[in-house]
Structure formats: C-alpha cells, structure tokens
Amino acid sequence: MSEKRYRTIVADPPWDFRWTGGAATRTNGRGERHTNHKFKAPLPYQTMSIEALAALRVSELAAPAAHLYLWTTDDRLLNGDAVRVAEAWGFTARRTLVWVKRGIGLGHGWRPGHEIVLLCRRGSLPFGDVSIPTAFEAKRPYMRSGRSGGRDHSAKPHAFLDFVEQVSPGPYLELFARRARFGWDYWGDQSLGTAEMPERVA
C-alpha cells in the first residue's frame, strides 16, 4: 500500500438514512389530500452504519496535521454521530460550513434549503484563504442526462472542491467520491479509486 498521506480529506459518507414517518400526506392546489409514497423509496446507493463508518481507518491516510471536510445531515450532526465519526478518524470538529442550495429539499415543516459540512482539524495545519465565508451558495449539480436533467441523489456542488483548494493544502483525497478531479486521489465504490483504504484489523 502507498505511504502517501493526505493533508486535506473531503468525505461525503453514505449515512444510513431511515425514514420513520412513512409516506407523507400533502395537499395539492385544489385542496385535495393525497399520500406521497416516494418517501418510502430506497436510496440509490449502499449505505453504511455509524459503526462501519467509524471503523474505516481514515486516520492512517491522513497526515499528522490535516483538515477534514465531513458532509453530514442535520440529524447526524444533532445526535453527535458526525462528531463521533470525525473523532474515530483522528480529527476534532471545529466549525460548520453551510451549502445554501438553490431550491428546497424534502422534509416536514421547514423545508431544508441547505446542507452542512463539518470542518475538522488534526494537528495545527493552518488555513489558506481565510476570506471565504462559512456559508456558500451553489447550484445543485446535474450529473445525468434526460428530460428532467437528472440529479444524482445527494450529489454535492462541484464548486465546493474549488473552495477547499483555496483554503486547505494538498495532497488531496476525496472519500466516497463519484467522479475524478485533477490533482486529487479518490476512494469509493462509485469511482475508479486511486487511493486504497487500509484493511481493518481482525
């Protein structure tokens, strides 16, 4: 296995999302109530439990001083799972970054128009361009063709990695990557990975 260590790691874990409310009831424009069953549809990718994510030996891929950008969901942030995973990987959570979407997502009551990145540090690696704000607006990426343009579920904006490169130094690694990017190594079952995850110790 390569001895390469990364000073910047971006991870978009396949959190094990559970819809506990069943199908959602909505009112259409004519005032008619109907049930929207699409909430029951399974996610179009394999998810991982918190225990499985925490067990990944990411700490062995990270340099002694490194940055981690960990995409998370509101529930995983509020119940502590995201921090737990970051700590298992050898990082300390320091700040949240917010992607302000153009458009709204699914949910009850307040419809989420954002996603969260947990900014984590290991050691004292300094940041570069500190003028970038902690909230950024970007279009939701379209990654498939078709009449509707087609969005991949949970796809993140391409511009985010541009921001990361302005703030954090290489070498760069993206975990759970879906596409290649020049100058980055990547790992995940939806990419032609160029990095290798250390095997778990039995």
N, C-alpha and C positions, 0 to 999 in steps of 0.2 A: 504494500500500500504506500502511496505517496506520503512523504513527510511534510507536505505543504500545509501551512497553517494560515487561516484567513483572519484578517483584521476587521472585516465587515461581513456580516451574515444577515441575509433577509430570509424570513421564513413565513409562509402562509399555510399553517397546518390545516389538515382536513379534520377540523374539530367534529366530534361525534355529536351532531345536532339531533335533538329529539323534539318533535312537535307534540306537545302534551295536550293541546286544546282540541284535537280532532279537526274536522273540517270547519271552515269559517262561514258564518252567516252574514250576508251582505244585503243591502237594499239597493235596487237598481234605480234608474232615473224615473221610472214610473211608480216608485214607491212599493214595488213588489219585493218580497223577501225571497232570497234563494240561497242555496248552500254551495259554496265554492270548494270543491273537493281537491283542487290542485295542491292544497297544503299537505295532503297525505302522500304526495308523490315522493319516491325515494330520491336521495341526492344522486347526481350522475357521476359520482366517484366514490372510491372506497374511503371510509372514514377511519379514524384511529381514536382509541380511548385515551384519556389523560395519562393513564399508567404507561401505555405504549409510547406516547409522545415523550414523556419524561424519561423513558428508558433509552431513547436514542442517544448515542454517545457524541453529541454535538460538541461537548467541551473538548474533545480530542481533535476536533477540526479547527477550533478557534485558537488564535494566537493568545499569548498571556495577557496582552492588552488588546481589547477588541470591542466592537459595537455589534449589537443585535437589534434588528428591527423585526418585531414579532407581531404579525397581524392577529387580531383577536376579535371576538364578538362581545357585545355588552354583557351577556350573561357570564361568559368565561372570564371577563375582567372583574365583574362584581363579586363572583363567588370565589375568586382567588386562583382559579385554575391556570390562567395565563402566567401569573407571577410564579406559581409553582413550577410550571414547565421551564420558564426562564431560569429559575434558580437551579433546577435539575441539570440544566445545560451549562451552569457555571457563571451565570450573569445576574446582575442586580437591576431590577426595574427602576428607572429614573424619571420617566416622563411619558405622557401620552401625546401622540400625534393624531390628527383627525383629517380624514379624507372627506371633504364635503362633496357629495355626489350631485350631479345634475339630473334630478329625477328622484323619486322616492322608492323605498323598498317595501317589503311585506311586513305586516305586524298589526297589532291591535292598538287602538287609541292613537297615540303619536306614531306616525309612520316614519321609520328611520330613513334619514337622508344623509347618513354618514357611516363610515367605518373607522375603526380605531387601530392604531399601531402602537405597541408598547415599545418604547425606546429603552434599551438596556445596555449596561456597560460592564466590562470586565477589565479590571486594572484602571489605568489613568490615561487611556488614549484620548488625546484632545480632538475636538471637533474642528472642522474647517470653516466654511462659510456660515457664520452664526446669524446672518441676516435673514435666513429663511424662516418664515413663521411656522408655528406648530399646527396650524390649520391650512390646508391647501385644497383648492377646487380643481377638479379634473373630470373629464368625461368618462363615463363607464365604457370600458373597451368592448369593441365588437371583434370577435375572433373567428366567427364562422360566416359563411355566405348563405344567402337565402332571401326570401321575400321580406322577412322581418329584420334582416341584418344579422340576427342570431347572436345572443350573448352567451358566453360560457358562464356557468354558474360560479359566482364568487370571484370572477376574474378581476384583477386589480389593474389600475391605470398604468400604462407604460411610463408616464412621466414620473412616477414615484421613484424609479431607479435613477432617473436623472437627478432628482433632489438628493438621493442618497450619495451619489458620486460627488456632489458638491460639498457634502458635509463630512463624509467618512472616507478614509483611505483604503486602498486595496492592499492585498489581494481580496477579491470579492467572491462570495458564494451565495447562491440562492437555493434554498431548500424548498422542496415541493414545487419546483419550477415547472412551467408549462411550455416555455419557449426558450430558445437560446438568445444570449445577448453578448455582443462582442466585449471581450475583456473580463467576462465572468465565467466562473465554473458553476455548475448546477447539478442538482440531485433531485430525483423524484420519479415516480413511475409514469408520469405524463411527459417526460422529457428524455432526450438521449443524453443521460447524465455523463458529465465529465469528472465528477467527484465521487468518491467512494465512502460510504458510511462505515465506520469501524463496526465489526461484529460485536454483538452483545456477549458478555462473559457468562458462561453457563453457571 
